[in-house]
Amino acid sequence: PDRGACPGTSRGRSLPLNPFSAMQPKTKIQTQTRARVRAADKPAARIVSLFLPRFATDRLNRVRPGSARPHPDPSAPQVTALKDGGALRVAAVNGAAEGAGVVPGLALADARALVPDLHAFPANPDHDARALTRLAAWCGRYTPWTAPEADAGAGEAGAGIWLDVSGCAHLFGGESALLDDLVGRLGGLGFSARAAVAETPGAAWAMARFGMVPGTRTTRIAPGE
């Protein structure tokens, strides 16, 4: 038999390049209907914005086997500082320093005047960026699609990581359970974190930073809201 022919076809006749071409829609209405069906079958996009407001100071205070903290008491007021012209300025603060009135951008001399027992450490944006990349890879336990926020790391804006959890949340008991697990595990690693999930990155980003109910660490915007 002719190896180039299929059973039931005339000799030498091959299958079309697209064997389903006969099933393709022929009219505009059919095309639109098929597009709607495909859209209905596709899970809605669900994007998590993970916000790490004190990433730089949390990174310094993490306990690692065989290593010491930069200061024995991580609850003491701490900052990182960068040289700005001829002066040192605060780059990032921990909770105790912020509570005492120290904010990023303040001259380190002024910060020490506010908080005499302030502990300052050199800021290292490169180390922060590498640590954030590693943490984004760690978030792969929840979804294969993770990435650090662009230009995030040390500084006033804190740091952030994107997670696309579209079609993944049911594996963790739902979106709320996934967010609780994510933030809880990060807390166990020594990182302050808040997380929000929404259909768009912008909505998730804004909620993680500015839309939290006081005392909560996660929030969820339902599809369509």
Sequence and secondary structure as in RCSB ss.txt:
>XXXX:A:sequence
PDRGACPGTSRGRSLPLNPFSAMQPKTKIQTQTRARVRAADKPAARIVSLFLPRFATDRLNRVRPGSARPHPDPS
APQVTALKDGGALRVAAVNGAAEGAGVVPGLALADARALVPDLHAFPANPDHDARALTRLAAWCGRYTPWTAPEA
DAGAGEAGAGIWLDVSGCAHLFGGESALLDDLVGRLGGLGFSARAAVAETPGAAWAMARFGMVPGTRTTRIAPGE
>XXXX:A:secstr
  TTS TTS TT    SSTTGGGS  SHHHHHHHHHHHHHHS    EEEEEETTHHHHHHH   TT   SSS TT
S EEEEEEETTEEEEEEE HHHHHTT  TTSBHHHHHHH TT EEEE  HHHHHHHHHHHHHHGGGT S EEE T
T SSSTT EEEEEE TTTGGGGTSHHHHHHHHHHHHHHTT   EEEEESSHHHHHHHHHH   TT SEEE  TT 
